Amino acid sequence: MVDLVEIQTIYYMVAATGVLVAAAYYVLNMRATRRTQELALKSQDQTLQTRQAQLFMGVYQTSISRDFLHIVNKLDVEVKNWDDFDRILKDPETYEDFTGVVLFFEGIGVLVRENLIDVRLVSLLISGLVTGWWEKYGPYILQARERLGFPRWCIEFEYLNDRIIEFGRENPGLRIVPERASSRAWESL
């Protein structure tokens, strides 16, 4: 006959086996869940990179469009002093063209500041355009901020220029534009 102690022993062994099986199942389930999460994060990262690339290509397409390049070339006028710059601001058509270009750079500056576009991509493809424009018009933009009483005017454009210069200093092998001093007025805001 089966003794009560033997029944209890068998019961404890079955119970212990059940706990062991449950623990093993839990560990395997946790590993599978972690792997699924890793794959999901990798997929999200790839999607983000793809969207950033698409966003940047849209920006790049604008920068090489016939209309944009026509405006940039049209505004390639000599600006020696404030009066020359003031003429740009006072002529409605030239002001509209100038504003369109600087707002384009402003938008890129915001995208770079918010890490929606990598400054490396901007530096590699349109750094000369950005820094050339800032070098030409930046001093007058800084004056206009004071004269117009609008301290944030073109601040993201300035930020973009400074980040491109900083990127060039940090990556001399990728530097496309000569090293220039940055104004960094955007840091005080």
C-alpha atoms as one frame of an Amber mdcrd trajectory, in Angstrom:
protein
   0.000   0.000   0.000   0.974   3.609  -0.620   1.881   5.437   2.460   0.737
   9.034   3.151   4.394  10.201   3.253   4.985   8.759  -0.217   1.884  10.533
  -1.551   3.057  13.803  -0.039   6.540  13.320  -1.489   5.113  12.638  -4.953
   2.831  15.676  -4.613   5.771  17.923  -3.643   7.853  16.609  -6.552   5.010
  17.243  -8.996   4.490  20.721  -7.536   8.237  21.472  -7.684   8.356  20.240
 -11.289   5.414  22.521 -12.117   7.186  25.518 -10.576  10.381  24.624 -12.471
   8.485  24.332 -15.774   6.716  27.645 -15.098  10.046  29.361 -14.329  11.632
  27.962 -17.494   8.611  29.078 -19.533   8.813  32.551 -17.959  12.545  32.870
 -18.778  11.999  31.755 -22.381   9.017  34.079 -22.713  11.038  37.023 -21.339
  13.869  36.331 -23.809  11.418  36.216 -26.695   9.764  39.434 -25.517  13.130
  41.202 -25.193  14.147  40.043 -28.673  10.825  41.270 -30.091  11.332  44.643
 -28.402  14.869  44.905 -29.782  13.597  44.154 -33.274  10.804  46.713 -32.871
  13.286  49.381 -31.723  15.577  48.576 -34.635  12.633  48.851 -37.002  11.607
  52.193 -35.469  15.169  53.464 -35.800  15.297  52.439 -39.456  11.933  54.111
 -40.060  13.169  57.287 -38.362  16.354  57.289 -40.436  14.332  56.775 -43.608
  11.995  59.641 -42.719  14.935  61.894 -41.888  16.514  61.045 -45.221  13.240
  61.769 -47.020  12.885  65.065 -45.164  16.445  66.033 -45.988  16.041  65.102
 -49.642  13.003  67.380 -49.794  15.107  70.202 -48.374  17.950  69.364 -50.762
  15.600  69.274 -53.759  14.445  72.779 -52.878  18.045  73.987 -52.617  18.835
  72.765 -56.121  15.565  73.731 -57.743  15.696  76.082 -60.701  13.555  78.703
 -58.944  15.634  78.691 -55.767  18.927  78.864 -57.659  17.541  81.680 -59.824
  16.708  83.694 -56.694  20.093  82.949 -55.093  21.883  84.079 -58.255  19.660
  87.143 -58.567  20.607  88.149 -55.032  24.311  87.730 -55.738  24.800  91.474
 -55.621  27.549  93.405 -53.966  26.663  94.525 -50.458  29.281  96.848 -49.032
  27.366  98.624 -46.297  24.040  99.030 -44.546  22.632 101.227 -47.324  23.185
  98.461 -49.882  21.460  95.966 -47.601  18.678  98.432 -46.829  17.915  98.678
 -50.560  17.309  94.903 -50.541  14.891  95.271 -47.644  13.038  98.191 -49.200
  12.470  96.768 -52.684   9.360  94.546 -52.395  10.408  91.946 -54.973  14.008
  91.695 -53.749  12.824  91.617 -50.133  10.456  88.761 -50.969  13.250  86.821
 -52.667  15.708  87.514 -49.848  13.162  86.546 -47.203  12.373  83.308 -49.024
  16.012  82.263 -48.992  16.700  83.185 -45.363  13.469  81.520 -44.228  14.592
  78.397 -46.071  17.814  78.493 -44.039  15.787  79.257 -40.898  13.734  76.122
 -41.483  16.819  73.977 -41.918  18.248  75.518 -38.752  15.152  74.506 -36.796
  15.315  70.973 -38.200  18.990  70.703 -37.212  18.367  72.206 -33.747  15.540
  69.717 -33.133  17.682  66.808 -34.403  15.273  66.086 -37.233  18.060  66.470
 -39.778  21.675  65.605 -39.070  24.010  68.591 -39.410  26.436  66.218 -41.137
  24.075  65.856 -44.095  23.556  69.602 -44.344  27.302  70.168 -44.080  28.136
  67.656 -46.763  25.619  68.928 -49.298  24.843  72.632 -48.836  27.387  74.022
 -46.381  28.918  76.345 -48.951  25.550  77.871 -49.751  24.652  78.375 -46.089
  27.991  79.756 -44.943  28.419  81.858 -48.054  25.076  83.529 -47.466  25.750
  84.055 -43.786  29.186  85.458 -44.522  27.684  87.907 -47.001  24.489  88.914
 -45.207  25.123  87.907 -41.585  26.679  91.180 -40.451  23.711  93.094 -41.853
  21.222  90.653 -40.349  22.838  91.234 -36.953  22.517  95.011 -37.466  18.932
  94.643 -38.637  18.035  92.779 -35.454  18.987  95.837 -33.445  17.590  98.409
 -35.858  14.286  96.581 -36.274  14.048  95.553 -32.624  13.620  91.902 -33.530
  16.361  89.901 -31.747  15.224  86.527 -33.141  15.319  87.556 -36.799  17.266
  84.841 -38.671  18.486  83.338 -35.399  18.019  79.782 -36.708  19.924  80.669
 -39.870  22.780  81.902 -37.668  22.538  78.738 -35.564  22.716  76.599 -38.710
  25.780  78.456 -39.934  27.515  78.060 -36.569  26.703  74.336 -36.395  28.104
  73.803 -39.898  31.306  75.607 -38.924  31.502  73.576 -35.708  30.974  70.357
 -37.677  33.797  71.369 -40.007  36.140  71.959 -37.072  35.254  68.615 -35.516
  35.565  66.771 -38.844  38.447  68.401 -40.716  38.521  65.614 -43.286  34.939
  66.473 -44.244  35.324  70.247 -44.112  33.863  71.776 -47.225  34.054  75.442
 -46.319  37.006  77.326 -44.893  37.038  77.767 -41.149  35.214  80.937 -40.181
  34.398  82.592 -36.930  30.826  82.232 -35.753  28.807  84.891 -34.009  26.891
  82.491 -31.715  24.283  85.106 -30.795  21.709  82.307 -30.722  23.363  80.862
 -27.587  22.259  83.819 -25.491  18.573  83.278 -26.276
